[in-house]
Amino acid sequence: MKFHGRRRQIASVLFAGVLVAGLAACGSDDDGGGGGSSTAADQSALGTANKATGTPVTFGFISEGAGQTINTTDEIKGAQAAAAYANDYLGGLGGHPIEVKVCETLGVPATATDCANQMVAAKVSAVLGGSIGVLDSVISVLAPAKIPLIMQTAPTQAGLTTPGVFSLFNSLSLFGGPAEWAKEEGLKKVDQVVIAVPAAQGAAKVGETLFRNAGLEVNTTAVPPGTADMSPQIASAAEADPDLYHIAGSTDFCTSAIKAIKTVSPQAKVVIIERCISPQSSSAIPGGYDGVKVSASADLNPDLESVKLFTAVLDKYGDGTKVSSMSNYGYSPMLGAINALNAAKIADVTPAGVMAAIKSAPPTELPNSNGIMFQCNGKQIAFSPNTCSADGILATADKDGNLSGFQRIPADPALYKLPGS
């Protein structure tokens, strides 16, 4: 499917925007966004054994890994656990046991390129990932090699537009979910609080489009990097009397913004991304995160059958990894892709066969989403043919940042319409 110029212009804005908003803290050691389960694993959730016995097939998994400022080890373990579970209980991939080849980019573009080249040399059938900060370096190698890249989120211009890249979760729901929720709540005005750098301000342009599509008036407050006290900026924003503040950024940025909003505009509602949250920061905010809405990438309610399965899989195969948004970033795309490919009755496990099967697969439930369906047929949202689902997830934080009250936010197709369409 060929993109016309307008879509490419929009997609170029999305790169920095969603990447900064959703992924800037993805590589931190602190797994922001609570909601993980400490519930004891029930191994009966695994179901009936169905061991794969055919010839092995190799999937690559590329992640940031463990570096000086990056640690996505739990994401890797989540992916490996999902593959091991599929091999023992789902018959692998069309009867073939799945071997996982892992490569860590450490957040370095050259290393990411090397990882992708390793996957080509290993003749993997597909490459999977959670949310790679140096995604474009991976795509630049895999796309010419015609190896499918299946991600939890792929929020760069190349990720949103390059054929052969598939994003199972809608990265834009970081904005779209809150926009749809605000519409349902009858809110009228939103102020986006962003870092005053081109990347984040580009994100705000996307947010403005989505909030306006939901019928809200939108203002954007850009705050210089390193601002410890945002009270003057929030006081200025409060003059427009917004019902809602939408904050996306690093933990430190979000902490300062929430603190100022609770002081200057305490009646307004606040929505943040899950990576804003750090338990260590809650004490710096009056009342902590209590009542703050959080745009999340997974519904980790321990009462859900999918989360019971997740818990059991990690307990059996996860090498000590716990249920969290980070471990889900590996588990969800791996298990989701396997389920979709098996639903497509895949027989050809070459890259070409995987590419064809993922495109033709029927609607499949995204793991740990409480019912979000994905289908990689290029028809889910107008913004990007590579995005395989549309709905978002919102949760509510307690004072320490633990999440509960997860809500799936169904997306109105009009929300993601292109400007001028």
C-alpha positions in Angstrom: 0.0 0.0 0.0 1.6 3.3 -1.1 1.4 6.3 1.2 0.8 9.7 -0.3 2.8 12.7 0.8 0.4 13.9 3.5 0.6 10.6 5.3 4.3 10.6 5.1 4.5 14.1 6.6 2.3 13.1 9.5 4.3 9.9 10.0 7.5 11.9 10.2 6.0 13.9 13.0 5.0 10.7 14.8 8.5 9.3 14.9 9.9 11.7 17.5 6.5 12.2 19.1 5.4 8.8 20.0 9.0 7.6 20.5 9.7 10.3 23.0 6.3 9.9 24.7 6.1 6.2 24.8 9.7 4.9 24.7 12.0 7.4 26.3 11.8 5.6 29.6 11.4 2.2 27.9 15.1 1.6 28.4 15.3 2.6 32.0 16.0 0.1 34.8 12.8 1.2 36.6 9.7 -0.6 35.1 7.3 2.3 35.2 3.6 1.7 35.1 2.5 -0.5 37.9 -0.2 -3.1 37.7 2.0 -6.1 37.8 0.7 -9.1 39.6 2.1 -10.8 42.7 -0.6 -13.5 42.6 0.6 -17.0 42.9 0.8 -18.9 39.6 -1.9 -21.4 38.7 -0.2 -23.9 36.4 -3.6 -25.2 35.2 -3.9 -22.0 33.3 -1.3 -23.4 30.8 -3.9 -25.9 29.5 -3.2 -29.2 27.8 0.3 -30.0 26.6 0.8 -30.1 22.8 4.5 -30.3 22.2 6.0 -29.2 18.9 7.9 -32.1 17.2 8.8 -30.8 13.7 12.0 -29.3 12.5 12.9 -26.1 14.4 12.2 -22.6 13.1 14.1 -19.6 14.3 12.6 -16.3 15.3 14.9 -13.3 16.1 14.2 -11.1 19.0 15.9 -7.7 19.1 15.8 -5.6 22.3 17.8 -2.8 23.9 19.1 -5.3 26.5 21.2 -4.4 29.5 23.4 -1.2 29.1 24.5 1.6 31.3 21.2 3.4 31.1 19.1 0.7 29.5 17.7 -2.6 30.9 15.0 -4.5 29.0 16.1 -7.9 30.2 12.6 -8.7 31.4 11.3 -8.0 27.9 13.6 -10.6 26.5 12.7 -13.1 29.1 9.0 -12.5 28.4 9.5 -13.3 24.7 11.6 -16.4 25.5 8.9 -17.6 28.0 6.1 -17.1 25.4 8.0 -19.1 22.8 8.8 -21.9 25.3 5.1 -22.1 26.3 4.1 -22.2 22.7 6.5 -25.1 22.0 5.1 -27.1 24.9 1.4 -26.2 24.8 0.5 -24.8 21.4 2.4 -27.1 19.0 5.0 -24.3 18.3 4.6 -22.6 15.0 2.5 -24.9 12.7 4.1 -27.9 14.5 7.6 -26.5 14.4 9.4 -25.8 17.7 10.5 -22.1 17.9 14.1 -21.2 18.7 14.6 -17.6 19.7 17.8 -15.8 18.7 18.3 -12.7 20.8 20.4 -9.7 20.0 20.8 -6.6 22.3 21.2 -3.2 20.6 22.2 -1.3 23.9 20.4 1.6 22.3 23.2 2.1 19.8 22.3 2.5 16.1 25.4 0.7 14.8 24.8 -2.2 17.2 21.2 -2.4 16.0 22.3 -2.6 12.4 24.7 -5.4 13.4 21.8 -7.2 15.2 19.7 -7.0 12.1 22.6 -8.3 10.0 23.0 -11.2 12.4 19.3 -12.1 11.9 19.8 -12.1 8.1 22.8 -14.3 8.4 21.0 -16.7 10.7 18.2 -17.0 8.2 15.5 -16.3 10.7 11.9 -16.6 9.7 10.9 -13.4 11.3 12.2 -10.8 13.8 10.1 -9.7 16.8 10.6 -7.0 19.3 8.9 -5.0 22.0 9.7 -1.3 21.4 13.2 -0.7 19.9 14.6 2.8 20.5 16.8 2.5 17.4 14.2 0.8 15.3 15.0 2.5 12.0 18.5 0.9 12.0 16.9 -2.5 12.3 14.3 -1.8 9.5 17.0 -0.5 7.2 18.5 -4.0 7.1 15.4 -6.3 7.4 13.2 -4.5 4.9 15.5 -5.1 1.9 16.0 -8.7 3.1 12.2 -9.1 3.1 12.2 -10.5 6.7 9.0 -9.6 8.5 9.4 -7.4 11.7 6.6 -7.9 14.2 6.6 -5.5 17.1 4.5 -4.6 20.1 4.9 -1.0 19.0 6.8 0.4 16.0 6.4 4.2 16.4 8.8 5.7 13.9 8.3 7.0 10.4 9.9 3.9 9.0 8.0 1.7 11.5 4.6 3.2 10.5 5.2 3.1 6.7 7.7 0.5 5.7 6.2 -2.6 4.1 6.9 -5.7 6.2 6.7 -4.0 9.6 3.8 -4.8 11.8 2.8 -3.1 15.1 0.4 -5.3 17.1 -0.5 -2.5 19.6 -1.5 1.0 18.5 1.3 3.3 19.6 -0.9 6.3 18.8 -3.3 5.2 21.5 -1.0 6.9 24.0 -2.8 10.0 22.6 -5.9 8.4 21.1 -7.0 6.5 24.2 -7.1 9.6 26.4 -8.8 11.6 23.6 -11.6 9.0 23.3 -11.9 8.8 27.0 -12.1 12.6 27.4 -14.8 12.7 24.8 -16.8 10.0 26.7 -16.3 11.9 29.9 -17.7 15.1 28.4 -14.5 17.0 28.8 -14.1 20.1 26.6 -10.5 21.4 26.9 -7.2 19.7 27.1 -3.7 21.1 27.7 -0.7 19.0 26.5 2.4 19.5 28.7 5.5 18.7 26.7 9.2 19.3 26.8 10.2 22.3 24.6 12.3 20.3 22.1 11.4 19.7 18.5 10.8 15.9 19.0 8.3 16.4 21.8 6.6 19.4 20.2 6.2 17.3 17.1 4.4 14.7 19.2 2.1 17.5 20.4 1.0 18.2 16.8 -0.2 14.6 16.6 -1.9 14.9 19.9 -3.6 18.1 18.8 -5.0 16.2 15.7 -6.4 13.4 17.8 -7.8 15.5 20.5 -9.5 17.8 18.0 -10.8 14.7 16.1 -12.4 13.8 19.5 -14.1 17.3 19.7 -11.9 18.9 22.3 -10.2 22.3 22.3 -6.5 21.8 22.6 -3.6 24.0 23.9 0.0 22.9 24.2 2.3 24.1 27.0 6.0 23.6 26.1 8.3 23.6 29.1 12.1 24.1 28.8 14.2 21.0 29.6 15.4 20.7 33.2 12.6 23.0 34.6 12.2 21.8 38.2 9.3 24.1 39.1 6.7 24.2 36.3 4.2 26.3 38.4 4.6 29.4 36.1 3.9 27.4 33.0 1.0 25.6 34.5 -0.4 28.8 35.9 -0.4 30.2 32.4 -2.0 27.1 31.0 -4.7 27.2 33.7 -5.9 30.6 32.4 -7.6 28.7 29.6 -9.4 26.5 32.2 -8.6 23.1 30.8 -10.5 20.1 32.1 -7.6 17.8 31.3 -3.8 17.8 31.2 -2.1 15.3 29.1 1.6 14.7 30.0 4.1 12.6 28.1 7.8 12.5 28.9 10.5 11.2 31.3 9.8 10.3 34.9 11.4 13.5 36.1 9.5 15.7 33.7 6.2 14.1 34.5 6.8 14.3 38.2 7.4 18.1 38.0 4.4 18.6 35.8 2.0 16.6 38.0 3.3 18.4 41.1 2.6 21.8 39.5 -0.8 20.8 38.3 -1.9 19.5 41.6 -0.8 22.8 43.2 -2.1 25.2 40.6 -5.0 23.4 39.0 -6.1 20.7 41.5 -9.6 20.2 40.0 -8.3 19.3 36.6 -8.0 15.7 35.5 -4.5 14.4 34.6 -3.5 11.6 32.2 0.0 10.4 31.7 1.8 7.5 30.0 2.7 4.4 32.0 6.5 5.1 31.7 6.0 8.4 33.6 5.5 6.5 36.8 8.2 5.7 39.3 7.5 4.6 42.8 10.5 6.6 43.9 8.9 9.8 42.6 5.5 9.5 44.3 6.6 11.1 47.5 7.6 14.3 45.6 4.0 14.8 44.4 1.2 16.0 46.7 -1.0 13.0 47.2 1.3 10.9 44.9 -0.2 9.6 41.7 -3.6 9.0 43.3 -6.4 9.4 40.8 -4.1 10.0 37.8 -5.2 8.3 34.6 -2.5 6.3 32.9 -2.4 5.4 29.2 -1.1 1.9 29.3 0.2 -0.8 26.9 -1.4 -3.7 28.7 -4.2 -4.6 31.0 -2.5 -6.5 33.9 -5.6 -7.1 36.0 -4.7 -10.4 37.8 -8.3 -11.6 37.6 -8.2 -11.8 33.8 -7.7 -15.2 32.3 -5.0 -13.8 30.0 -3.0 -12.5 32.9 -3.4 -15.8 34.8 -1.8 -17.5 31.8 0.9 -14.8 31.7 1.6 -15.4 35.3 1.8 -19.2 34.9 4.0 -18.9 31.8 6.5 -16.6 33.5 6.5 -18.8 36.6 7.3 -21.9 34.5 9.6 -20.4 31.8 10.4 -16.8 32.8 13.7 -17.4 34.8 12.5 -15.3 37.7 10.8 -12.6 35.6 7.6 -11.1 37.1 4.4 -9.8 35.5 5.0 -6.2 34.5 4.6 -3.9 31.5 8.2 -4.6 30.6 7.9 -8.4 30.5 4.7 -8.0 28.6 6.6 -6.0 25.9 8.3 -9.2 24.9 5.6 -11.7 25.8 2.8 -10.0 24.0 4.2 -9.7 20.5 5.8 -13.2 20.6 2.6 -15.0 21.8 0.3 -12.7 19.7 2.3 -13.4 16.5 2.4 -17.1 17.2 -1.4 -17.2 17.8 -2.1 -15.2 14.7 0.2 -17.3 12.5 -1.3 -20.5 13.8 -4.8 -19.2 13.2 -3.7 -18.5 9.6 -2.8 -22.2 9.4 0.8 -21.4 8.5 2.5 -24.1 6.5 5.4 -22.2 4.9 7.6 -21.0 7.7 10.1 -19.1 5.5 10.1 -15.3 5.8 7.9 -15.1 2.8 5.5 -17.6 4.3 5.4 -15.7 7.7 4.9 -12.4 5.8 1.9 -13.8 3.9 0.4 -15.5 7.0 0.5 -12.5 9.3 -1.2 -10.4 6.6 -3.9 -13.0 6.0 -4.4 -14.0 9.7 -7.9 -13.5 11.1 -8.6 -11.1 14.0 -6.6 -12.3 17.0 -6.7 -11.2 20.6 -3.7 -9.2 21.7 -2.3 -10.9 24.9 -3.0 -9.1 28.1 -5.3 -6.5 26.5 -8.7 -7.5 27.8 -10.1 -8.1 24.3 -8.2 -5.8 21.9 -8.2 -7.6 18.6 -5.4 -7.1 16.1 -5.3 -7.9 12.4 -2.4 -7.0 10.2 -4.3 -6.3 7.0 -3.5 -2.6 6.7 -7.0 -1.4 7.5 -7.1 -0.7 11.3 -6.3 3.1 11.4 -5.9 5.7 8.7 -2.7 7.0 10.0 -0.7 3.8 9.3 -1.2 0.6 7.4 1.4 -1.1 9.7 -0.6 -0.7 12.8 -2.6 -3.8 13.5 -5.0 -2.6 16.2 -6.8 0.6 17.1 -8.0 0.4 20.7 -6.2 1.9 23.7 -6.0 1.0 27.4 -6.4 3.4 30.4 -5.9 2.6 34.1 -6.0 4.6 37.3 -3.0 5.0 39.6 -3.0 4.9 43.4 -0.7 7.2 45.3 2.3 4.9 44.8 1.7 4.4 41.1 0.1 1.0 41.2 -2.5 0.6 38.5 -6.0 -0.8 38.7 -9.4 -0.1 37.1 -8.1 -0.9 33.6 -10.4 0.1 30.8 -10.2 -0.9 27.2 -11.0 2.3 25.2 -12.5 1.3 21.8 -11.3 3.6 19.0 -13.8 5.5 16.9 -12.3 5.2 13.3 -13.0 9.0 13.0 -10.4 9.6 15.7 -7.6 8.5 13.5 -8.7 10.2 10.3 -6.1 12.2 8.5 -6.4 16.0 8.6 -8.4 17.2 5.6 -9.8 13.8 4.9 
